[in-house]
Amino acid sequence: MAPAVVMVGLLFVYPLLVSLAFAFRNESTGAWDLANFQKAFSLYGNDIALTAGVTVLATALVGVLAIAIAGYLTLGENPRAVFVLRWLYRWPLFIPFVVAAQLMRTFLAKNGMLNNALMSLGVVDPLHAISLLDWRGVVITFVWKQLPFAALLISGAMASMDRSMIESARGLGAGRFRILLEIVVPQVMSTVFVALILSFVTMLSALSVPMMIVAGSPTLLTVDMAWRVNSYGDYGVANALGFVSFAMSGVAAWFYLRQGLREGGKPR
């Protein structure tokens, strides 16, 4: 394990420690204080709140929709519908974030494909067409991009289950929705947590989506970090914002570890 541990230490642990050191280092005075954090929260407090809200909302939507897709793939009784859904939902998995953001810029703009389709159907009046190139567009892009990844993990866990309990519940008259919520989901909850944590961290670290979709302020922290480095060379505030992102990821990891300890402590 030594080579792998050394690589992880050099490429991940060491840069993380250096970043944390820069976050608490006041370059103007040379002291160790919270000046970078005070400046970060005063300038980007709204962005921090928006980042947390957008990622949590997108993660929740990914979880609900992924469970719904995986549940239908597992419990669906229409073979054609299951085949079409299995073929269709995976496509965004192979599209990079930057391409997804560019697609959504074309799709969600005021004169984009979505509004043009709604106007052609008579659902939206041309004068009242709105642009979704704001936090809503970021949520839509994140959900569309991460949904196949989460659904693939969850559907794989559901497919490996022992179907005897499902068939017994069907024999007793339980519907598919009740079987999904009361029998299937509790047995794959650990996989659901893994999918949601990985999706949360991936969306939290994405730069291209908020940079290309959100035109103004407030925006997400990744854009603020890039702006502080590229425009001002202010690594202190940028690393303070990175520390906030790391703290958000740490909260998500804490929930996952807590769930893992609960599962590991159950008698078998």
PyMOL commands that set and color helices and strands:
alter all, ss='L'
color gray80, all
select helices_A, chain A and resi 2-24+35-75+79-88+91-94+97-108+113-120+126-128+135-159+164-171+176-187+189-204+208-213+221-232+235-265
alter helices_A, ss='H'
color red, helices_A
deselect
rebuild
show_as cartoon
